[in-house]
């Protein structure tokens, strides 16, 4: 058992290094590493069986541990490019907005630290509540079956709540001021028009998502392609960067003082994010992006620190509970989990004590999480020191150029078209004055249509 544990630790360290690589490079994903490891797993088995006389089952568990460690580390490190480069993934899309704002206030390192704390807290939350969660998901509560049956109505309720809580008031009355110049003023219908504008943005982004996600995007260089990359980069990345460039923003020196957390706020944010992330980890067709919208509806006008803590917790908790779902409901809910399911035979967890394979994979989770926290804060600090030394306008133009190059590399000309359209849609919200979160219809509407 001790030898197996040492092998799992070694495999977890290798996976952590993979996670740093995928987390820091926008467009690369854990699934890329998982599929690569699956394809070379026969060669790994043959090599280790011959060199170290290891059992095939142990070697495949090592490969699975590397994939799990890659997935967990990725959820920590991917916040760095979201903050400094404005290139989000589904789970980090909404966090680009408060993180970018904190960067422009000289608090970019604080945003990175909050993200790392939220992710690490989600792992601790998951470990503490894993057994109670098993009792809720399966017998005796059977929460999984209940949520699965009514999920489409839950999502529709979330959309309605998201729209009716829009507080923007749009001027529509054209009058003349004291100097005789025409101006637009608010009226009794201004709030209603704000809600209507939010609904139109939701529909527009949702139709964009529904159409684009069914398009055959492909990389001209044979790289793994997904339409979400150009869509989210446009809605929440390049559109935000163009707005800040137009506003003449600049990146000040970043403060590196010790970051203190309010226990109540941090605990509430992590608990909320972990709960939302855990639920979507079990439900079909759901994603961390959908969990993000659900969690943000639970708190009116949350502070940026609360948003970052919550979204980071969602991101990591989703990955954590996707692993648990493999042993609780015997269904993989992510690309990485599908590969792990191909490598090992997951035994259903019916009692109180988790299956031995799950225990070993949870060890990989803890190793990757500890390493991910320190690597994120360390590398985030280095990025924070470097960014202010670059002229902001040139930095923004360079980042937009980098996003364009990466979109073309991963999704080709069609991806560039998606990036252009989604950028235009993403600029609607700040120009009208409504919340940009309504653009998460790009994920919500396709999921609702799929579950309907």
Kinemage of the C-alpha trace (Angstrom):
@kinemage 1
@onewidth
@group {chain A} dominant
@subgroup {mainchain}
@vectorlist {calphas} color= white
{ca unk a 1} P 0.000 0.000 0.000
{ca unk a 2} L 2.851 2.374 0.868
{ca unk a 3} L 4.527 1.760 -2.491
{ca unk a 4} L 1.238 2.469 -4.284
{ca unk a 5} L 0.811 5.675 -2.301
{ca unk a 6} L 4.294 6.890 -3.273
{ca unk a 7} L 3.554 6.144 -6.913
{ca unk a 8} L 0.284 8.093 -6.702
{ca unk a 9} L 2.128 11.051 -5.152
{ca unk a 10} L 4.710 10.969 -7.959
{ca unk a 11} L 1.998 10.808 -10.626
{ca unk a 12} L 0.172 13.699 -8.927
{ca unk a 13} L 3.276 15.881 -9.107
{ca unk a 14} L 3.562 15.201 -12.837
{ca unk a 15} L -0.117 16.069 -13.271
{ca unk a 16} L 0.358 19.292 -11.324
{ca unk a 17} L 3.032 20.385 -13.797
{ca unk a 18} L 0.660 19.636 -16.674
{ca unk a 19} L -2.005 21.713 -14.906
{ca unk a 20} L 0.321 24.715 -14.668
{ca unk a 21} L 0.905 24.479 -18.415
{ca unk a 22} L -2.782 24.206 -19.368
{ca unk a 23} L -3.851 26.820 -16.822
{ca unk a 24} L -1.472 29.532 -18.014
{ca unk a 25} L -2.066 29.088 -21.746
{ca unk a 26} L -5.570 30.206 -22.824
{ca unk a 27} L -7.221 27.792 -25.204
{ca unk a 28} L -5.492 24.713 -23.823
{ca unk a 29} L -7.655 22.540 -21.602
{ca unk a 30} L -7.364 19.609 -19.248
{ca unk a 31} L -9.150 17.464 -21.822
{ca unk a 32} L -6.176 17.890 -24.185
{ca unk a 33} L -3.814 16.354 -21.614
{ca unk a 34} L -6.351 13.690 -20.629
{ca unk a 35} L -6.803 12.477 -24.201
{ca unk a 36} L -3.037 12.519 -24.755
{ca unk a 37} L -2.434 10.416 -21.642
{ca unk a 38} L -5.193 8.007 -22.651
{ca unk a 39} L -3.632 7.520 -26.069
{ca unk a 40} L -0.168 6.787 -24.644
{ca unk a 41} L -1.400 4.796 -21.626
{ca unk a 42} L -0.607 1.409 -23.285
{ca unk a 43} L 2.984 2.573 -23.793
{ca unk a 44} L 3.168 3.803 -20.174
{ca unk a 45} L 1.817 0.460 -18.920
{ca unk a 46} L 4.313 -1.483 -21.023
{ca unk a 47} L 7.247 0.671 -19.902
{ca unk a 48} L 6.483 0.603 -16.166
{ca unk a 49} L 5.514 -3.044 -16.148
{ca unk a 50} L 8.892 -3.888 -17.647
{ca unk a 51} L 11.060 -1.413 -15.711
{ca unk a 52} L 9.417 -1.450 -12.273
{ca unk a 53} L 7.359 -4.656 -12.486
{ca unk a 54} L 4.185 -2.785 -11.641
{ca unk a 55} L 0.704 -4.188 -11.978
{ca unk a 56} L -1.294 -2.808 -14.906
{ca unk a 57} L -4.077 -1.634 -12.590
{ca unk a 58} L -1.623 0.402 -10.505
{ca unk a 59} L -0.150 2.053 -13.618
{ca unk a 60} L -3.591 3.002 -14.934
{ca unk a 61} L -4.454 4.435 -11.516
{ca unk a 62} L -1.255 6.498 -11.708
{ca unk a 63} L -2.288 7.866 -15.105
{ca unk a 64} L -5.731 8.665 -13.671
{ca unk a 65} L -4.096 10.460 -10.752
{ca unk a 66} L -2.097 12.599 -13.160
{ca unk a 67} L -5.275 13.565 -14.998
{ca unk a 68} L -7.077 14.418 -11.742
{ca unk a 69} L -4.099 16.508 -10.559
{ca unk a 70} L -3.978 18.299 -13.914
{ca unk a 71} L -7.674 19.124 -13.670
{ca unk a 72} L -7.427 20.496 -10.127
{ca unk a 73} L -4.267 22.550 -10.728
{ca unk a 74} L -5.818 23.998 -13.875
{ca unk a 75} L -8.723 25.426 -11.854
{ca unk a 76} L -6.225 27.402 -9.750
{ca unk a 77} L -3.901 28.685 -12.488
{ca unk a 78} L -6.483 29.575 -15.137
{ca unk a 79} L -7.456 32.702 -13.189
{ca unk a 80} L -4.091 34.307 -14.017
{ca unk a 81} L -4.699 34.678 -17.793
{ca unk a 82} L -8.321 35.624 -17.053
{ca unk a 83} L -7.109 38.525 -14.893
{ca unk a 84} L -4.096 39.767 -16.828
{ca unk a 85} L -4.950 38.737 -20.395
{ca unk a 86} L -8.754 38.908 -20.449
{ca unk a 87} L -9.034 35.437 -22.002
{ca unk a 88} L -11.737 33.648 -19.994
{ca unk a 89} L -13.035 30.101 -19.894
{ca unk a 90} L -16.681 29.261 -19.120
{ca unk a 91} L -15.987 29.048 -15.388
{ca unk a 92} L -13.986 32.284 -15.184
{ca unk a 93} L -15.915 34.457 -17.669
{ca unk a 94} L -17.768 36.685 -15.199
{ca unk a 95} L -14.718 36.962 -12.951
{ca unk a 96} L -12.866 38.855 -15.710
{ca unk a 97} L -14.900 41.974 -14.918
{ca unk a 98} L -14.127 42.449 -11.184
{ca unk a 99} L -10.593 41.087 -11.595
{ca unk a 100} L -9.815 43.537 -14.401
{ca unk a 101} L -11.250 46.354 -12.300
{ca unk a 102} L -9.030 45.407 -9.367
{ca unk a 103} L -6.046 45.260 -11.719
{ca unk a 104} L -6.714 48.844 -12.826
{ca unk a 105} L -6.884 49.856 -9.145
{ca unk a 106} L -3.474 48.350 -8.405
{ca unk a 107} L -4.943 45.312 -6.669
{ca unk a 108} L -4.323 42.644 -9.288
{ca unk a 109} L -2.364 40.518 -6.822
{ca unk a 110} L -5.275 40.669 -4.383
{ca unk a 111} L -7.577 39.313 -7.098
{ca unk a 112} L -5.178 36.431 -7.720
{ca unk a 113} L -4.888 35.664 -4.003
{ca unk a 114} L -8.669 35.743 -3.567
{ca unk a 115} L -9.043 33.324 -6.451
{ca unk a 116} L -6.489 30.917 -4.996
{ca unk a 117} L -8.152 31.135 -1.581
{ca unk a 118} L -11.582 30.468 -3.089
{ca unk a 119} L -10.319 27.412 -4.965
{ca unk a 120} L -8.461 26.002 -1.971
{ca unk a 121} L -11.455 26.633 0.275
{ca unk a 122} L -13.670 24.734 -2.159
{ca unk a 123} L -11.413 21.678 -1.890
{ca unk a 124} L -11.555 21.800 1.919
{ca unk a 125} L -15.324 22.277 1.769
{ca unk a 126} L -15.633 19.304 -0.574
{ca unk a 127} L -13.527 16.999 1.587
{ca unk a 128} L -15.457 17.876 4.757
{ca unk a 129} L -18.863 17.411 3.167
{ca unk a 130} L -18.116 14.493 0.860
{ca unk a 131} L -19.844 11.879 3.032
{ca unk a 132} L -22.914 14.060 3.815
{ca unk a 133} L -23.094 14.849 0.107
{ca unk a 134} L -23.121 11.145 -0.710
{ca unk a 135} L -26.116 10.703 1.603
{ca unk a 136} L -27.906 13.576 -0.141
{ca unk a 137} L -27.135 12.638 -3.735
{ca unk a 138} L -28.033 8.944 -3.375
{ca unk a 139} L -29.952 7.160 -0.651
{ca unk a 140} L -31.716 8.278 1.479
{ca unk a 141} L -32.406 11.785 0.018
{ca unk a 142} L -31.921 11.065 -3.725
{ca unk a 143} L -31.318 14.734 -4.544
{ca unk a 144} L -29.761 13.814 -7.891
{ca unk a 145} L -33.004 12.388 -9.265
{ca unk a 146} L -35.059 15.327 -7.981
{ca unk a 147} L -32.810 17.989 -9.514
{ca unk a 148} L -32.418 16.089 -12.757
{ca unk a 149} L -36.200 16.034 -13.220
{ca unk a 150} L -36.815 19.720 -12.506
{ca unk a 151} L -33.560 21.321 -13.690
{ca unk a 152} L -35.029 23.016 -16.739
{ca unk a 153} L -37.547 24.846 -14.544
{ca unk a 154} L -34.812 25.840 -12.101
{ca unk a 155} L -32.797 27.363 -14.942
{ca unk a 156} L -35.807 29.194 -16.336
{ca unk a 157} L -36.470 30.588 -12.878
{ca unk a 158} L -32.853 31.741 -12.674
{ca unk a 159} L -33.202 33.565 -15.996
{ca unk a 160} L -36.393 35.325 -14.863
{ca unk a 161} L -34.772 36.321 -11.558
{ca unk a 162} L -31.681 37.553 -13.385
{ca unk a 163} L -33.795 39.778 -15.632
{ca unk a 164} L -36.206 41.245 -13.081
{ca unk a 165} L -33.349 42.203 -10.752
{ca unk a 166} L -31.771 44.388 -13.445
{ca unk a 167} L -31.718 47.903 -11.969
{ca unk a 168} L -30.623 49.937 -15.009
{ca unk a 169} L -32.873 52.819 -16.015
{ca unk a 170} L -32.628 53.767 -19.682
{ca unk a 171} L -33.416 57.379 -20.722
{ca unk a 172} L -36.015 57.527 -23.511
{ca unk a 173} L -37.619 60.969 -23.317
{ca unk a 174} L -36.045 63.437 -25.741
{ca unk a 175} L -36.204 66.946 -24.299
{ca unk a 176} L -34.325 70.234 -24.508
{ca unk a 177} L -32.119 71.480 -21.685
{ca unk a 178} L -31.798 75.092 -20.514
{ca unk a 179} L -29.401 75.791 -23.398
{ca unk a 180} L -31.815 74.464 -25.996
{ca unk a 181} L -29.808 71.308 -26.685
{ca unk a 182} L -31.594 67.970 -27.124
{ca unk a 183} L -30.994 65.532 -24.254
{ca unk a 184} L -32.402 62.150 -23.257
{ca unk a 185} L -34.084 61.890 -19.844
{ca unk a 186} L -35.488 59.049 -17.759
{ca unk a 187} L -39.200 58.453 -17.333
{ca unk a 188} L -41.673 56.059 -15.751
{ca unk a 189} L -40.776 53.315 -18.221
{ca unk a 190} L -36.990 53.626 -17.841
{ca unk a 191} L -36.700 50.630 -15.501
{ca unk a 192} L -38.954 48.555 -17.753
{ca unk a 193} L -36.780 49.425 -20.720
{ca unk a 194} L -33.714 48.361 -18.749
{ca unk a 195} L -35.265 44.931 -18.129
{ca unk a 196} L -36.278 44.724 -21.793
{ca unk a 197} L -32.726 45.567 -22.881
{ca unk a 198} L -31.387 42.880 -20.546
{ca unk a 199} L -33.810 40.359 -22.045
{ca unk a 200} L -32.738 41.267 -25.569
{ca unk a 201} L -29.074 40.866 -24.630
{ca unk a 202} L -29.850 37.476 -23.084
{ca unk a 203} L -31.692 36.374 -26.228
{ca unk a 204} L -29.021 37.741 -28.559
{ca unk a 205} L -26.159 36.053 -26.717
{ca unk a 206} L -28.230 32.879 -26.281
{ca unk a 207} L -29.018 32.652 -29.992
{ca unk a 208} L -25.356 33.311 -30.732
{ca unk a 209} L -24.373 30.448 -28.433
{ca unk a 210} L -27.018 28.064 -29.764
{ca unk a 211} L -25.911 28.718 -33.344
{ca unk a 212} L -22.149 28.775 -32.777
{ca unk a 213} L -21.988 25.679 -30.569
{ca unk a 214} L -23.416 23.645 -33.431
{ca unk a 215} L -20.925 24.950 -35.978
{ca unk a 216} L -18.019 22.727 -37.067
{ca unk a 217} L -15.078 24.808 -35.841
{ca unk a 218} L -11.665 23.320 -36.479
{ca unk a 219} L -8.048 24.307 -36.009
{ca unk a 220} L -5.898 24.868 -39.115
{ca unk a 221} L -3.031 23.344 -37.095
{ca unk a 222} L -4.846 20.261 -35.824
{ca unk a 223} L -5.333 21.625 -32.290
{ca unk a 224} L -8.422 20.763 -30.202
{ca unk a 225} L -11.179 23.233 -31.136
{ca unk a 226} L -14.154 24.529 -29.161
{ca unk a 227} L -16.515 27.346 -30.113
{ca unk a 228} L -16.675 28.495 -26.476
{ca unk a 229} L -13.167 29.932 -26.677
{ca unk a 230} L -13.916 32.665 -29.277
{ca unk a 231} L -17.422 33.252 -27.896
{ca unk a 232} L -16.361 33.898 -24.304
{ca unk a 233} L -13.194 35.726 -25.314
{ca unk a 234} L -15.348 38.166 -27.260
{ca unk a 235} L -18.226 38.569 -24.798
{ca unk a 236} L -16.078 39.030 -21.699
{ca unk a 237} L -12.493 39.459 -22.881
{ca unk a 238} L -11.858 41.650 -25.918
{ca unk a 239} L -15.017 43.707 -25.327
{ca unk a 240} L -13.812 44.555 -21.804
{ca unk a 241} L -10.329 45.385 -23.075
{ca unk a 242} L -11.669 47.653 -25.830
{ca unk a 243} L -13.843 49.513 -23.326
{ca unk a 244} L -10.885 50.099 -21.005
{ca unk a 245} L -8.751 51.199 -23.965
{ca unk a 246} L -11.417 53.669 -25.060
{ca unk a 247} L -11.662 55.004 -21.506
{ca unk a 248} L -7.938 55.755 -21.366
{ca unk a 249} L -7.275 53.425 -18.435
{ca unk a 250} L -3.771 52.596 -17.254
{ca unk a 251} L -2.326 49.893 -15.040
{ca unk a 252} L -0.795 51.369 -11.879
{ca unk a 253} L 1.850 49.749 -9.720
{ca unk a 254} L 0.400 46.648 -8.150
{ca unk a 255} L 0.313 46.473 -4.349
{ca unk a 256} L 1.784 43.336 -2.787
{ca unk a 257} L 0.731 43.913 0.802
{ca unk a 258} L -0.488 40.953 2.832
{ca unk a 259} L -4.063 40.135 1.848
{ca unk a 260} L -6.519 39.789 4.712
{ca unk a 261} L -9.898 38.068 4.350
{ca unk a 262} L -13.089 38.656 6.250
{ca unk a 263} L -13.929 35.164 7.641
{ca unk a 264} L -17.673 35.675 7.290
{ca unk a 265} L -17.543 36.949 3.715
{ca unk a 266} L -14.948 34.408 2.599
{ca unk a 267} L -16.739 31.495 4.260
{ca unk a 268} L -20.110 32.492 2.794
{ca unk a 269} L -18.689 32.992 -0.695
{ca unk a 270} L -16.819 29.679 -0.658
{ca unk a 271} L -19.815 27.777 0.721
{ca unk a 272} L -22.143 29.302 -1.898
{ca unk a 273} L -19.736 28.678 -4.765
{ca unk a 274} L -18.881 25.164 -3.624
{ca unk a 275} L -22.544 24.219 -3.298
{ca unk a 276} L -23.389 25.536 -6.774
{ca unk a 277} L -20.297 23.928 -8.290
{ca unk a 278} L -21.008 20.597 -6.612
{ca unk a 279} L -24.549 20.399 -7.953
{ca unk a 280} L -23.596 21.040 -11.585
{ca unk a 281} L -20.875 18.426 -11.185
{ca unk a 282} L -23.620 15.812 -11.022
{ca unk a 283} L -26.185 17.150 -13.484
{ca unk a 284} L -26.108 16.456 -17.234
{ca unk a 285} L -25.608 19.338 -19.634
{ca unk a 286} L -24.583 21.728 -16.874
{ca unk a 287} L -21.347 23.705 -16.607
{ca unk a 288} L -19.469 25.916 -14.218
{ca unk a 289} L -20.656 28.903 -16.241
{ca unk a 290} L -24.287 28.057 -15.472
{ca unk a 291} L -23.428 27.561 -11.785
{ca unk a 292} L -21.831 31.006 -11.851
{ca unk a 293} L -25.079 32.668 -12.886
{ca unk a 294} L -27.062 30.712 -10.276
{ca unk a 295} L -24.686 31.674 -7.473
{ca unk a 296} L -24.551 35.349 -8.433
{ca unk a 297} L -28.347 35.535 -8.276
{ca unk a 298} L -28.197 34.695 -4.568
{ca unk a 299} L -26.578 38.004 -3.576
{ca unk a 300} L -27.625 41.469 -4.703
{ca unk a 301} L -24.776 43.683 -5.949
{ca unk a 302} L -21.936 41.559 -4.520
{ca unk a 303} L -18.522 43.094 -3.910
{ca unk a 304} L -15.716 42.194 -6.350
{ca unk a 305} L -13.935 40.152 -3.670
{ca unk a 306} L -17.111 38.132 -3.059
{ca unk a 307} L -17.535 37.507 -6.788
{ca unk a 308} L -13.965 36.281 -7.233
{ca unk a 309} L -14.103 34.017 -4.174
{ca unk a 310} L -17.435 32.565 -5.276
{ca unk a 311} L -16.532 31.969 -8.918
{ca unk a 312} L -13.184 30.411 -8.046
{ca unk a 313} L -14.925 28.091 -5.589
{ca unk a 314} L -17.441 27.120 -8.281
{ca unk a 315} L -14.669 26.348 -10.758
{ca unk a 316} L -12.743 24.074 -8.384
{ca unk a 317} L -15.759 22.503 -6.669
{ca unk a 318} L -17.164 21.547 -10.057
{ca unk a 319} L -13.958 19.684 -10.894
{ca unk a 320} L -13.873 18.087 -7.420
{ca unk a 321} L -17.446 16.808 -7.488
{ca unk a 322} L -17.217 15.627 -11.104
{ca unk a 323} L -14.678 13.137 -9.728
{ca unk a 324} L -17.086 12.180 -6.932
{ca unk a 325} L -19.944 11.747 -9.424
{ca unk a 326} L -17.912 9.095 -11.206
{ca unk a 327} L -18.153 6.917 -8.085
{ca unk a 328} L -21.584 8.048 -6.823
{ca unk a 329} L -23.731 7.851 -9.948
{ca unk a 330} L -21.200 6.048 -12.194
{ca unk a 331} L -21.440 8.767 -14.826
{ca unk a 332} L -18.556 10.944 -16.040
{ca unk a 333} L -19.542 14.626 -16.303
{ca unk a 334} L -16.418 16.048 -17.974
{ca unk a 335} L -13.903 15.122 -20.628
{ca unk a 336} L -11.265 14.335 -17.996
{ca unk a 337} L -13.723 12.147 -16.064
{ca unk a 338} L -14.583 10.255 -19.254
{ca unk a 339} L -10.898 9.418 -19.731
{ca unk a 340} L -10.509 8.359 -16.080
{ca unk a 341} L -13.567 6.147 -16.518
{ca unk a 342} L -11.853 4.532 -19.518
{ca unk a 343} L -8.716 3.839 -17.478
{ca unk a 344} L -10.164 2.427 -14.239
{ca unk a 345} L -13.310 0.569 -13.231
{ca unk a 346} L -15.157 2.934 -10.918
{ca unk a 347} L -16.888 1.065 -8.102
{ca unk a 348} L -20.161 2.596 -6.931
{ca unk a 349} L -19.906 4.198 -3.507
{ca unk a 350} L -22.811 2.862 -1.451
{ca unk a 351} L -21.524 2.832 2.137
{ca unk a 352} L -19.923 5.461 4.341
{ca unk a 353} L -16.290 4.616 3.519
{ca unk a 354} L -15.278 5.714 -0.014
{ca unk a 355} L -13.866 3.105 -2.434
{ca unk a 356} L -10.075 2.737 -2.274
{ca unk a 357} L -9.557 4.134 -5.786
{ca unk a 358} L -11.523 7.265 -4.885
{ca unk a 359} L -9.446 7.701 -1.722
{ca unk a 360} L -6.213 7.563 -3.740
{ca unk a 361} L -7.561 10.009 -6.317
{ca unk a 362} L -8.602 12.368 -3.513
{ca unk a 363} L -4.980 12.300 -2.325
{ca unk a 364} L -4.045 13.552 -5.800
{ca unk a 365} L -6.644 16.306 -5.391
{ca unk a 366} L -5.107 17.446 -2.096
{ca unk a 367} L -1.548 17.410 -3.470
{ca unk a 368} L -2.552 19.381 -6.564
{ca unk a 369} L -4.598 21.860 -4.518
{ca unk a 370} L -1.784 22.650 -2.093
{ca unk a 371} L 0.667 23.063 -4.963
{ca unk a 372} L -1.887 25.025 -7.001
{ca unk a 373} L -2.444 27.550 -4.205
{ca unk a 374} L 1.243 28.368 -3.783
{ca unk a 375} L 1.993 28.324 -7.521
{ca unk a 376} L -0.936 30.645 -8.262
{ca unk a 377} L 0.063 33.215 -5.644
{ca unk a 378} L 3.741 33.006 -6.645
{ca unk a 379} L 3.230 33.282 -10.408
{ca unk a 380} L 0.401 35.785 -9.956
{ca unk a 381} L 2.798 38.014 -8.022
{ca unk a 382} L 5.334 37.830 -10.825
{ca unk a 383} L 2.691 38.789 -13.388
{ca unk a 384} L 1.514 41.652 -11.171
{ca unk a 385} L 5.063 43.042 -10.994
{ca unk a 386} L 5.541 42.785 -14.751
{ca unk a 387} L 2.258 44.251 -16.038
{ca unk a 388} L 2.715 47.894 -14.841
{ca unk a 389} L 6.059 48.116 -16.625
{ca unk a 390} L 4.333 47.845 -19.991
{ca unk a 391} L 2.410 50.855 -21.456
{ca unk a 392} L -1.262 50.049 -20.980
{ca unk a 393} L -2.473 50.905 -24.481
{ca unk a 394} L 0.262 48.793 -26.038
{ca unk a 395} L -0.434 46.029 -23.508
{ca unk a 396} L -4.148 45.971 -24.358
{ca unk a 397} L -3.500 46.005 -28.105
{ca unk a 398} L -0.947 43.241 -27.657
{ca unk a 399} L -3.358 41.140 -25.577
{ca unk a 400} L -6.152 41.598 -28.117
{ca unk a 401} L -3.709 40.597 -30.849
{ca unk a 402} L -2.694 37.539 -28.812
{ca unk a 403} L -6.339 36.528 -28.360
{ca unk a 404} L -6.943 36.917 -32.104
{ca unk a 405} L -3.910 34.738 -32.896
{ca unk a 406} L -4.957 32.070 -30.384
{ca unk a 407} L -8.556 32.062 -31.648
{ca unk a 408} L -7.299 31.530 -35.196
{ca unk a 409} L -4.857 28.844 -34.069
{ca unk a 410} L -7.549 26.885 -32.215
{ca unk a 411} L -10.696 27.606 -34.230
{ca unk a 412} L -9.629 29.009 -37.619
{ca unk a 413} L -11.394 31.651 -39.704
{ca unk a 414} L -14.823 30.649 -38.392
{ca unk a 415} L -13.550 31.264 -34.863
{ca unk a 416} L -12.405 34.756 -35.852
{ca unk a 417} L -15.904 35.478 -37.143
{ca unk a 418} L -17.366 34.281 -33.842
{ca unk a 419} L -14.885 36.451 -31.948
{ca unk a 420} L -15.898 39.536 -33.947
{ca unk a 421} L -19.630 39.008 -33.452
{ca unk a 422} L -19.336 38.135 -29.758
{ca unk a 423} L -17.124 41.185 -29.139
{ca unk a 424} L -19.794 43.420 -30.643
{ca unk a 425} L -22.467 41.755 -28.496
{ca unk a 426} L -20.244 42.049 -25.423
{ca unk a 427} L -19.980 45.827 -25.857
{ca unk a 428} L -23.762 46.306 -25.728
{ca unk a 429} L -24.071 46.009 -21.936
{ca unk a 430} L -21.559 48.709 -20.863
{ca unk a 431} L -22.844 51.134 -23.497
{ca unk a 432} L -26.468 50.744 -22.408
{ca unk a 433} L -25.675 50.448 -18.703
{ca unk a 434} L -27.044 46.964 -17.980
{ca unk a 435} L -25.202 44.082 -16.331
{ca unk a 436} L -22.869 42.156 -18.618
{ca unk a 437} L -23.828 38.918 -16.847
{ca unk a 438} L -26.938 38.747 -19.069
{ca unk a 439} L -24.555 37.713 -21.850
{ca unk a 440} L -24.204 34.378 -20.020
{ca unk a 441} L -27.267 33.529 -22.072
{ca unk a 442} L -24.611 32.192 -24.448
{ca unk a 443} L -24.512 29.143 -22.153
{ca unk a 444} L -27.871 29.276 -20.361
{ca unk a 445} L -30.159 29.334 -23.401
{ca unk a 446} L -28.495 26.346 -25.179
{ca unk a 447} L -28.639 24.309 -21.942
{ca unk a 448} L -32.336 25.141 -21.435
{ca unk a 449} L -33.108 24.173 -25.027
{ca unk a 450} L -31.174 20.925 -24.603
{ca unk a 451} L -32.992 19.991 -21.368
{ca unk a 452} L -36.433 21.024 -22.650
